[in-house]
Amino acid sequence: TIVGSTTDVEKLLIRGLHHYDLFVDVGWFRQLVIKKLVHLLTSCMMDKKWRVAVNKRGPEVVDGHGSARVIETLMQPQFFRERGNNG
């Protein structure tokens, strides 16, 4: 997968997921040069070892249940106590 950013929040999300090595970050889309994108696409398509590894790791990271885990965590009383908020 090739990802790029259009907002600061996206940049933070990409940085947070970087250690999973699931994608190639092209930086800011508004600064992307088409030649660089073509080169990256070609490199990713040709790198079978990387594609196989990403195919295996992807479902381990993105399982479709993230929202439920966030809500479950937020519903736990200790979530707020650990942050010094009694609300």
All heavy atoms as an XYZ file, in Angstrom:
702
protein
N       0.838     -1.178      0.000
C       0.000      0.000      0.000
C       0.879      1.236      0.000
O       1.889      1.284      0.684
C      -0.909      0.006      1.240
O      -1.683     -1.170      1.242
C      -1.798      1.215      1.273
N       0.464      2.213     -0.721
C       1.150      3.503     -0.738
C       0.199      4.523     -0.123
O      -0.964      4.600     -0.512
C       1.535      3.906     -2.166
C       2.573      2.914     -2.702
C       2.064      5.331     -2.200
C       2.984      3.149     -4.120
N       0.671      5.250      0.882
C      -0.168      6.237      1.547
C       0.496      7.605      1.485
O       1.711      7.722      1.365
C      -0.450      5.867      3.023
C      -1.198      4.562      3.122
C       0.828      5.811      3.832
N      -0.338      8.611      1.595
C       0.139      9.984      1.641
C      -0.774     10.783      2.543
O      -1.846     10.320      2.938
N      -0.347     11.983      2.867
C      -1.095     12.820      3.801
C      -1.685     14.037      3.116
O      -1.073     14.616      2.221
C      -0.165     13.314      4.912
O       0.469     12.242      5.538
N      -2.881     14.398      3.575
C      -3.489     15.651      3.145
C      -3.740     16.562      4.340
O      -3.997     17.742      4.167
C      -4.829     15.409      2.413
O      -5.716     14.714      3.289
C      -4.622     14.611      1.138
N      -3.654     16.005      5.568
C      -3.854     16.792      6.792
C      -2.828     16.372      7.837
O      -2.232     15.292      7.748
C      -5.262     16.595      7.383
O      -5.381     15.241      7.833
C      -6.348     16.917      6.372
N      -2.670     17.216      8.851
C      -1.738     16.900      9.941
C      -2.161     15.643     10.698
O      -1.321     14.852     11.124
C      -1.627     18.073     10.912
C      -0.914     19.262     10.291
O      -0.084     19.060      9.381
O      -1.177     20.399     10.728
N      -3.469     15.438     10.865
C      -3.958     14.255     11.573
C      -3.560     12.983     10.829
O      -3.141     11.996     11.438
C      -5.494     14.328     11.759
C      -6.052     13.020     12.281
C      -5.859     15.467     12.679
N      -3.696     13.006      9.525
C      -3.291     11.842      8.738
C      -1.803     11.565      8.908
O      -1.379     10.414      8.990
C      -3.623     12.046      7.263
C      -5.095     12.006      6.969
C      -5.433     12.368      5.537
O      -4.585     12.950      4.822
O      -6.551     12.066      5.136
N      -1.009     12.605      8.966
C       0.435     12.446      9.154
C       0.715     11.734     10.481
O       1.568     10.851     10.559
C       1.114     13.818      9.098
C       2.584     13.735      8.840
C       2.821     13.239      7.431
C       4.276     13.279      7.087
N       4.560     12.466      5.912
N      -0.028     12.120     11.534
C       0.140     11.471     12.837
C      -0.263      9.997     12.786
O       0.412      9.144     13.352
C      -0.691     12.194     13.901
C      -0.196     13.570     14.315
C      -1.220     14.251     15.222
C       1.156     13.478     15.004
N      -1.366      9.703     12.112
C      -1.809      8.309     11.991
C      -0.777      7.475     11.236
O      -0.464      6.347     11.635
C      -3.152      8.240     11.269
C      -4.345      8.802     12.032
C      -5.557      8.889     11.116
C      -4.653      7.956     13.248
N      -0.266      8.022     10.170
C       0.741      7.310      9.384
C       1.991      7.059     10.220
O       2.543      5.957     10.219
C       1.079      8.096      8.097
C      -0.121      8.054      7.147
C       2.330      7.539      7.420
C      -0.014      9.016      5.981
N       2.413      8.064     10.966
C       3.587      7.910     11.823
C       3.352      6.822     12.867
O       4.231      6.024     13.164
C       3.919      9.238     12.505
C       5.279      9.226     13.170
C       5.647     10.549     13.806
N       5.405     11.669     12.922
C       4.967     12.857     13.349
N       4.738     13.089     14.615
N       4.774     13.837     12.491
N       2.135      6.783     13.425
C       1.815      5.780     14.434
C       1.805      4.357     13.902
O       2.134      3.410     14.609
N       1.436      4.193     12.653
C       1.370      2.858     12.060
C       2.660      2.454     11.345
O       2.789      1.315     10.895
C       0.210      2.795     11.060
C      -1.182      2.782     11.674
C      -2.235      2.956     10.592
C      -1.415      1.491     12.445
N       3.602      3.365     11.257
C       4.824      3.124     10.483
C       5.581      1.870     10.927
O       6.107      1.124     10.092
C       5.741      4.344     10.550
C       6.958      4.213      9.701
N       6.903      4.281      8.328
C       8.247      3.975     10.021
C       8.111      4.112      7.837
N       8.940      3.919      8.845
N       5.623      1.599     12.230
C       6.420      0.467     12.712
C       5.871     -0.887     12.282
O       6.550     -1.897     12.407
C       6.596      0.537     14.233
C       5.357      0.285     15.021
N       4.433      1.270     15.268
C       4.895     -0.836     15.599
C       3.449      0.759     15.970
N       3.702     -0.500     16.183
N       4.653     -0.941     11.740
C       4.106     -2.201     11.240
C       4.620     -2.541      9.842
O       4.423     -3.652      9.366
C       2.572     -2.155     11.212
C       1.958     -2.147     12.586
C       1.433     -0.987     13.123
C       1.901     -3.313     13.341
C       0.865     -0.976     14.386
C       1.341     -3.314     14.602
C       0.825     -2.140     15.119
O       0.263     -2.130     16.361
N       5.248     -1.582      9.172
C       5.806     -1.792      7.830
C       4.766     -2.356      6.865
O       5.002     -3.329      6.159
C       7.030     -2.703      7.893
C       7.814     -2.692      6.583
O       7.781     -1.665      5.876
O       8.440     -3.718      6.256
N       3.588     -1.708      6.855
C       2.500     -2.150      5.986
C       2.362     -1.308      4.729
O       1.573     -1.628      3.859
C       1.162     -2.097      6.741
C       1.000     -3.076      7.882
C      -0.293     -2.801      8.631
C       1.010     -4.501      7.360
N       3.084     -0.214      4.650
C       2.888      0.705      3.540
C       4.144      1.520      3.285
O       5.075      1.520      4.080
C       1.722      1.648      3.824
C       1.855      2.370      5.143
C       2.644      3.496      5.269
C       1.182      1.914      6.247
C       2.778      4.155      6.473
C       1.300      2.576      7.472
C       2.097      3.693      7.578
N       4.110      2.206      2.165
C       5.164      3.149      1.805
C       4.537      4.540      1.914
O       3.494      4.799      1.324
C       5.672      2.890      0.373
C       6.675      3.952     -0.041
C       6.261      1.494      0.270
N       5.164      5.398      2.678
C       4.653      6.765      2.877
C       5.273      7.691      1.829
O       6.485      7.838      1.753
C       5.024      7.234      4.287
C       4.519      8.625      4.608
O       3.771      9.209      3.800
O       4.874      9.129      5.687
N       4.415      8.325      1.026
C       4.908      9.245     -0.005
C       4.954     10.689      0.493
O       5.296     11.586     -0.260
C       4.072      9.167     -1.304
C       4.169      7.792     -1.921
C       2.631      9.574     -1.071
N       4.588     10.888      1.761
C       4.603     12.249      2.304
C       3.322     12.996      1.970
O       2.255     12.406      1.883
N       3.443     14.270      1.757
C       2.297     15.119      1.462
C       1.883     14.947      0.011
O       2.694     15.093     -0.897
C       2.622     16.583      1.739
C       2.844     16.842      3.190
C       4.047     16.963      3.815
C       1.855     16.983      4.206
N       3.867     17.161      5.157
C       2.516     17.194      5.421
C       0.457     16.958      4.200
C       1.844     17.365      6.625
C      -0.215     17.143      5.399
C       0.476     17.342      6.587
N       0.608     14.628     -0.218
C       0.117     14.445     -1.582
C       0.324     15.696     -2.430
O       0.638     15.608     -3.607
C      -1.371     14.067     -1.593
C      -1.609     12.592     -1.434
C      -2.475     12.134     -0.462
C      -0.987     11.663     -2.250
C      -2.714     10.779     -0.311
C      -1.210     10.309     -2.105
C      -2.081      9.870     -1.127
N       0.152     16.853     -1.820
C       0.273     18.090     -2.604
C       1.697     18.315     -3.111
O       1.911     19.109     -4.016
C      -0.223     19.283     -1.795
C       0.613     19.598     -0.569
C       0.074     20.822      0.166
N       0.714     21.015      1.440
C       0.191     20.698      2.614
N      -1.023     20.195      2.671
N       0.859     20.896      3.721
N       2.671     17.594     -2.544
C       4.061     17.737     -2.969
C       4.551     16.528     -3.773
O       5.713     16.461     -4.149
C       4.963     17.933     -1.742
C       4.645     19.184     -0.968
C       5.408     19.261      0.341
O       5.977     18.288      0.817
N       5.401     20.439      0.944
N       3.644     15.599     -4.025
C       4.025     14.357     -4.692
C       4.311     14.580     -6.178
O       3.521     15.185     -6.893
C       2.897     13.328     -4.530
C       3.143     11.951     -5.136
C       4.370     11.285     -4.533
C       1.913     11.091     -4.925
N       5.425     14.075     -6.596
C       5.810     14.129     -8.006
C       5.390     12.800     -8.640
O       5.677     11.725     -8.104
C       7.337     14.333     -8.142
C       7.770     14.297     -9.585
C       7.752     15.630     -7.462
N       4.706     12.872     -9.764
C       4.165     11.667    -10.412
C       5.255     10.638    -10.692
O       5.044      9.441    -10.500
C       3.420     12.036    -11.714
C       2.209     12.915    -11.408
C       2.984     10.795    -12.483
C       1.183     12.281    -10.487
N       6.426     11.082    -11.095
C       7.529     10.150    -11.375
C       7.877      9.325    -10.128
O       8.154      8.132    -10.217
C       8.772     10.937    -11.821
C       9.127     10.780    -13.237
C      10.420     11.501    -13.519
C      10.892     11.149    -14.895
N      12.084     11.866    -15.287
N       7.859      9.978     -8.973
C       8.158      9.273     -7.724
C       7.071      8.241     -7.426
O       7.367      7.121     -7.023
C       8.261     10.270     -6.559
C       8.544      9.608     -5.229
C       8.627     10.628     -4.104
C       8.840      9.939     -2.768
N       8.850     10.875     -1.657
N       5.811      8.602     -7.646
C       4.708      7.678     -7.412
C       4.825      6.454     -8.324
O       4.664      5.322     -7.878
C       3.367      8.371     -7.624
C       2.126      7.505     -7.443
C       2.056      6.917     -6.051
C       0.882      8.309     -7.759
N       5.124      6.668     -9.581
C       5.279      5.561    -10.529
C       6.415      4.647    -10.084
O       6.287      3.413    -10.089
C       5.519      6.100    -11.962
C       5.932      4.978    -12.908
C       4.283      6.808    -12.474
N       7.525      5.242     -9.664
C       8.668      4.451     -9.193
C       8.277      3.610     -7.970
O       8.598      2.419     -7.892
C       9.851      5.368     -8.860
C      10.990      4.652     -8.229
N      11.826      3.815     -8.941
C      11.418      4.619     -6.944
C      12.727      3.300     -8.125
N      12.490      3.773     -6.910
N       7.574      4.228     -7.007
C       7.171      3.509     -5.801
C       6.192      2.381     -6.124
O       6.320      1.280     -5.583
C       6.542      4.467     -4.793
C       7.510      5.426     -4.109
C       6.755      6.469     -3.311
C       8.466      4.656     -3.215
N       5.223      2.656     -6.988
C       4.267      1.617     -7.382
C       4.981      0.432     -8.021
O       4.720     -0.722     -7.687
C       3.236      2.184     -8.365
C       2.105      2.987     -7.771
C       1.330      3.699     -8.873
C       1.186      2.102     -6.967
N       5.883      0.721     -8.915
C       6.636     -0.328     -9.594
C       7.472     -1.134     -8.598
O       7.487     -2.362     -8.643
C       7.544      0.280    -10.686
O       6.733      1.039    -11.578
C       8.281     -0.797    -11.461
N       8.141     -0.431     -7.708
C       8.970     -1.114     -6.702
C       8.134     -2.036     -5.823
O       8.530     -3.170     -5.544
C       9.681     -0.089     -5.815
O      10.572      0.681     -6.581
N       6.966     -1.548     -5.383
C       6.094     -2.363     -4.539
C       5.575     -3.592     -5.289
O       5.517     -4.690     -4.734
C       4.910     -1.535     -4.032
S       5.360     -0.294     -2.811
N       5.208     -3.408     -6.528
C       4.696     -4.532     -7.315
C       5.770     -5.581     -7.557
O       5.474     -6.783     -7.612
C       4.139     -4.039     -8.653
C       2.842     -3.290     -8.507
S       2.048     -2.875    -10.079
C       3.226     -1.802    -10.850
N       7.004     -5.172     -7.697
C       8.097     -6.094     -8.004
C       8.646     -6.806     -6.760
O       9.296     -7.835     -6.876
C       9.245     -5.345     -8.697
C       8.846     -4.690    -10.006
S       8.277     -5.855    -11.240
C       9.801     -6.655    -11.643
N       8.373     -6.267     -5.584
C       8.935     -6.818     -4.347
C       7.986     -7.859     -3.747
O       7.205     -7.578     -2.841
C       9.193     -5.685     -3.359
C       9.994     -6.134     -2.154
O      10.114     -7.355     -1.925
O      10.484     -5.244     -1.435
N       8.070     -9.078     -4.242
C       7.153    -10.137     -3.811
C       7.313    -10.439     -2.322
O       6.321    -10.642     -1.612
C       7.364    -11.404     -4.626
C       6.363    -12.478     -4.259
C       6.471    -13.698     -5.132
C       5.393    -14.691     -4.697
N       5.401    -15.888     -5.494
N       8.520    -10.449     -1.815
C       8.761    -10.747     -0.395
C       8.023     -9.728      0.489
O       7.369    -10.106      1.464
C      10.262    -10.722     -0.109
C      10.629    -11.071      1.300
C      12.136    -11.060      1.485
C      12.498    -11.302      2.930
N      13.945    -11.237      3.149
N       8.104     -8.451      0.134
C       7.425     -7.405      0.904
C       5.907     -7.565      0.798
O       5.192     -7.462      1.786
C       7.859     -6.019      0.410
C       7.220     -4.893      1.162
C       7.557     -4.450      2.406
C       6.128     -4.071      0.720
N       6.747     -3.399      2.764
C       5.862     -3.146      1.754
C       5.365     -4.031     -0.439
C       4.857     -2.199      1.650
C       4.363     -3.081     -0.537
C       4.118     -2.179      0.502
N       5.398     -7.836     -0.398
C       3.953     -7.987     -0.601
C       3.400     -9.161      0.213
O       2.340     -9.065      0.823
C       3.623     -8.164     -2.085
C       3.774     -6.889     -2.880
C       3.302     -7.027     -4.320
N       4.170     -7.906     -5.091
C       3.812     -9.077     -5.612
N       2.588     -9.521     -5.476
N       4.671     -9.790     -6.299
N       4.124    -10.266      0.263
C       3.693    -11.428      1.034
C       3.678    -11.076      2.528
O       2.728    -11.411      3.248
C       4.604    -12.648      0.756
C       4.363    -13.768      1.754
C       4.404    -13.133     -0.667
N       4.712    -10.381      2.994
C       4.781     -9.991      4.405
C       3.648     -9.029      4.769
O       3.009     -9.171      5.823
C       6.139     -9.349      4.705
N       3.373     -8.069      3.910
C       2.288     -7.112      4.158
C       0.943     -7.841      4.162
O       0.080     -7.556      4.993
C       2.311     -5.975      3.106
C       1.026     -5.170      3.138
C       3.509     -5.078      3.343
N       0.783     -8.772      3.261
C      -0.454     -9.546      3.190
C      -0.707    -10.305      4.488
O      -1.846    -10.463      4.926
C      -0.394    -10.510      2.007
C      -1.720    -11.168      1.733
O      -2.753    -10.517      1.702
N      -1.677    -12.470      1.551
N       0.350    -10.763      5.122
C       0.229    -11.493      6.388
C      -0.015    -10.530      7.554
O      -0.869    -10.781      8.399
C       1.494    -12.307      6.636
C       1.460    -13.110      7.915
C       2.764    -13.863      8.107
C       2.778    -14.737      9.327
N       2.682    -14.045     10.584
N       0.742     -9.432      7.610
C       0.652     -8.499      8.742
C      -0.616     -7.639      8.716
O      -1.125     -7.271      9.765
C       1.867     -7.581      8.769
C       3.094     -8.204      9.372
C       4.169     -7.159      9.626
N       4.527     -6.396      8.452
C       5.452     -6.731      7.577
N       6.142     -7.823      7.739
N       5.709     -5.964      6.533
N      -1.099     -7.303      7.548
C      -2.247     -6.413      7.432
C      -3.438     -6.812      8.285
O      -3.919     -6.029      9.103
N      -3.931     -8.041      8.135
C      -5.078     -8.461      8.942
C      -4.782     -8.511     10.442
O      -5.691     -8.447     11.259
C      -5.398     -9.862      8.412
C      -4.830     -9.882      7.031
C      -3.615     -9.003      7.090
N      -3.514     -8.640     10.815
C      -3.156     -8.621     12.232
C      -3.323     -7.221     12.826
O      -3.589     -7.070     14.011
C      -1.715     -9.091     12.428
C      -1.500    -10.549     12.040
C      -0.035    -10.929     12.002
O       0.832    -10.077     12.282
O       0.250    -12.097     11.671
N      -3.163     -6.208     11.997
C      -3.244     -4.824     12.459
C      -4.651     -4.271     12.279
O      -5.207     -3.631     13.171
C      -2.228     -3.936     11.701
C      -2.384     -2.480     12.084
C      -0.811     -4.415     11.973
N      -5.237     -4.518     11.127
C      -6.562     -3.994     10.806
C      -7.531     -5.173     10.757
O      -7.589     -5.892      9.774
C      -6.553     -3.244      9.450
C      -7.930     -2.679      9.151
C      -5.499     -2.154      9.445
N      -8.287     -5.332     11.853
C      -9.189     -6.480     11.927
C     -10.664     -6.093     11.869
O     -11.533     -6.955     11.942
C      -8.906     -7.286     13.191
C      -9.202     -6.514     14.466
O      -9.649     -5.351     14.387
O      -8.979     -7.073     15.550
N     -10.954     -4.801     11.768
C     -12.339     -4.368     11.686
C     -13.032     -4.216     13.025
O     -14.205     -3.871     13.088
N     -12.314     -4.464     14.110
C     -12.911     -4.371     15.442
C     -12.299     -3.256     16.284
O     -12.507     -3.201     17.497
C     -12.769     -5.711     16.180
C     -13.413     -6.854     15.463
N     -14.776     -7.005     15.357
C     -12.871     -7.887     14.765
C     -15.048     -8.081     14.658
N     -13.914     -8.631     14.273
N     -11.552     -2.377     15.660
C     -10.886     -1.293     16.390
C     -11.847     -0.361     17.099
O     -11.619      0.025     18.252
N     -12.936      0.004     16.462
C     -13.916      0.899     17.080
C     -14.485      0.285     18.352
O     -14.643      0.967     19.370
C     -15.057      1.217     16.118
O     -14.572      1.878     14.987
N     -14.791     -0.989     18.296
C     -15.333     -1.672     19.484
C     -14.323     -1.664     20.622
O     -14.685     -1.453     21.785
C     -15.739     -3.097     19.127
N     -13.033     -1.871     20.299
C     -12.004     -1.856     21.346
C     -11.858     -0.473     21.960
O     -11.685     -0.333     23.172
C     -10.668     -2.343     20.783
C     -10.604     -3.839     20.607
C      -9.173     -4.315     20.354
N      -8.624     -3.786     19.129
C      -8.808     -4.329     17.924
N      -9.533     -5.419     17.790
N      -8.254     -3.799     16.860
N     -11.927      0.577     21.134
C     -11.834      1.946     21.650
C     -12.995      2.230     22.590
O     -12.813      2.742     23.699
C     -11.799      2.973     20.490
C     -11.971      4.390     21.010
C     -10.487      2.850     19.718
N     -14.211      1.897     22.166
C     -15.394      2.141     23.002
C     -15.306      1.350     24.298
O     -15.584      1.866     25.381
C     -16.684      1.815     22.227
C     -16.866      2.837     21.111
C     -17.896      1.773     23.155
C     -17.935      2.494     20.108
N     -14.887      0.095     24.201
C     -14.742     -0.733     25.398
C     -13.743     -0.113     26.370
O     -13.979     -0.063     27.581
C     -14.298     -2.138     24.997
C     -14.242     -3.116     26.145
C     -13.870     -4.515     25.675
O     -14.414     -4.962     24.654
O     -13.014     -5.132     26.335
N     -12.632      0.382     25.862
C     -11.623      1.022     26.703
C     -12.169      2.286     27.350
O     -11.972      2.526     28.547
C     -10.361      1.352     25.878
O      -9.829      0.141     25.354
C      -9.306      2.049     26.723
N     -12.871      3.092     26.577
C     -13.435      4.332     27.113
C     -14.501      4.085     28.176
O     -14.712      4.930     29.047
C     -14.031      5.178     25.977
C     -13.031      5.773     24.997
C     -13.761      6.447     23.833
C     -12.114      6.767     25.680
N     -15.160      2.948     28.125
C     -16.211      2.635     29.090
C     -15.652      2.131     30.419
O     -16.374      2.046     31.406
C     -17.166      1.584     28.507
C     -17.910      2.050     27.260
S     -18.898      3.528     27.526
C     -20.181      2.862     28.558
N     -14.376      1.827     30.467
C     -13.765      1.336     31.698
C     -13.475      2.496     32.650
O     -12.837      3.477     32.265
C     -12.456      0.600     31.393
C     -12.611     -0.593     30.471
C     -13.506     -1.655     31.057
O     -13.414     -1.987     32.232
N     -14.383     -2.195     30.222
N     -13.933      2.413     33.915
C     -13.710      3.506     34.872
C     -12.234      3.840     35.059
O     -11.873      5.006     35.208
C     -14.319      2.976     36.170
C     -15.249      1.885     35.750
C     -14.697      1.328     34.473
N     -11.362      2.841     35.018
C      -9.942      3.102     35.234
C      -9.326      3.940     34.119
O      -8.308      4.583     34.314
C      -9.147      1.809     35.454
C      -9.039      0.902     34.259
C     -10.145     -0.126     34.188
O     -11.187      0.021     34.805
N      -9.939     -1.176     33.406
N      -9.943      3.966     32.952
C      -9.427      4.775     31.851
C      -9.324      6.228     32.278
O      -8.327      6.901     32.036
C     -10.312      4.633     30.610
C      -9.870      5.512     29.462
C      -8.822      5.121     28.653
C     -10.483      6.726     29.219
C      -8.397      5.915     27.598
C     -10.071      7.536     28.167
C      -9.027      7.121     27.357
N     -10.337      6.735     32.936
C     -10.348      8.126     33.358
C      -9.520      8.336     34.616
O      -8.847      9.342     34.763
C     -11.783      8.613     33.562
C     -12.545      8.662     32.263
C     -13.452      7.674     31.937
C     -12.321      9.683     31.359
C     -14.143      7.710     30.739
C     -13.003      9.734     30.149
C     -13.917      8.743     29.852
N      -9.558      7.379     35.553
C      -8.780      7.517     36.786
C      -7.281      7.591     36.479
O      -6.558      8.364     37.084
C      -9.077      6.373     37.735
C     -10.365      6.534     38.497
C     -10.427      5.593     39.679
N     -10.428      4.193     39.295
C     -11.529      3.497     39.019
N     -12.703      4.050     39.070
N     -11.438      2.227     38.686
N      -6.823      6.776     35.526
C      -5.401      6.760     35.175
C      -4.946      8.077     34.567
O      -3.780      8.388     34.574
C      -5.114      5.605     34.200
C      -5.247      4.240     34.835
C      -5.207      3.117     33.817
O      -5.070      3.395     32.606
O      -5.322      1.950     34.238
N      -5.870      8.846     34.077
C      -5.530     10.129     33.455
C      -5.824     11.313     34.371
O      -5.793     12.447     33.955
C      -6.285     10.267     32.129
C      -5.637      9.392     31.069
C      -6.605      8.943     30.019
N      -5.963      8.039     29.094
C      -5.727      6.754     29.328
N      -6.075      6.214     30.464
N      -5.156      5.992     28.430
N      -6.172     11.023     35.615
C      -6.411     12.100     36.573
C      -7.727     12.818     36.374
O      -7.905     13.950     36.801
N      -8.681     12.166     35.725
C      -9.995     12.775     35.480
C     -11.030     11.900     36.168
O     -11.135     10.719     35.902
C     -10.255     12.840     33.964
C     -11.577     13.506     33.647
O     -12.390     13.733     34.525
N     -11.789     13.802     32.385
N     -11.801     12.473     37.014
C     -12.799     11.706     37.738
C     -14.133     11.627     37.014
O     -15.107     11.155     37.547
C     -13.031     12.316     39.134
C     -11.793     12.200     39.980
O     -11.069     11.220     39.891
N     -11.529     13.205     40.792
N     -14.220     12.105     35.731
C     -15.470     12.158     34.993
C     -15.904     10.911     34.415
O     -15.989      9.844     34.561
